[in-house]
Amino acid sequence: MQEAKILSLANLTGKTLLQSGAETSRVENCIQQICKHFGLRAQTFVSITCIITSAKNKEGNSLCSVERVTSISNNLHRIDQIHDILLHLEEYNVDSLEKMIYKIRNTQVHKLSTLVTAYFFAAFFFCLLFKGDFVDAVMSGIGGIFIFYISLFSKKLKVNPFFFNTIGGFSCTLTAYLWYKLHILTSVSYASIGTIMLLVPGLALTNAIRDLVAGDLLSGISRACEALLIGTALATGAGFALFLLLQLEMM
């Protein structure tokens, strides 16, 4: 019973890492390290949608645990917390490790106001990076706040990520066009690009390359396809908004 709990806890820790944006090799090493610490010899298979781990105890009896992964986000702070636990794993028993992992999973890292501010300034500086002026950057930041609340609402409704990014691309372009029509902006491009950059799957693409280099071909290709689909969704949403606005202009 205790060994099954250890294996399940190792898989849950790996799932927490994967859901926070960790690469496949890090997740596999984490699961194997926890199992080894508690006397189990484990082999694990990790993809972006599933974690399967098989382990043997000292008597040679086999155990198996499966965790389904339905969502992946970016939470580098959570990855850092689990990495710190793994560095000091000898200080934990099964119960204290379980308590710590659930605490990490259930703790909200940042306040709502902090996240809103981060979205504003991320879009603000992306716009400046792409040669927009100060007014463009401010309007892009406001669009970033709008994207944050769309993201929050879509998570509550458990909206498909492809649909969310399509809506995001559409909203970014539409909001920038609204500022343009109100004569606040002289161009739609800079403000919309600054906001859209918040949705670009940079971490997914980076992890895809890292997985491919590490030899995890299935996860690498899956992540690359995910990044491609997100990019396609953003382009579709922005393109549809531009098409719709063009039709309205011609009427």
MOGITA-V800222 format. One record per run of one state. SS is the DSSP state (helix for helix, strand for strand, loop for the rest). FROM is the first residue (numbers start at 1). LEN is the number of residues. If there is no record, write none. Layout:
SS:FROM:LEN
SS:FROM:LEN
//
This chain:
loop:1:1
helix:2:18
loop:20:4
helix:24:14
loop:38:3
strand:41:6
loop:47:3
strand:50:7
loop:57:5
strand:62:7
loop:69:7
helix:76:12
loop:88:1
helix:89:3
loop:92:2
helix:94:13
loop:107:5
helix:112:18
loop:130:4
helix:134:24
loop:158:3
helix:161:21
loop:182:7
helix:189:11
loop:200:2
helix:202:13
loop:215:2
helix:217:34
loop:251:1
//
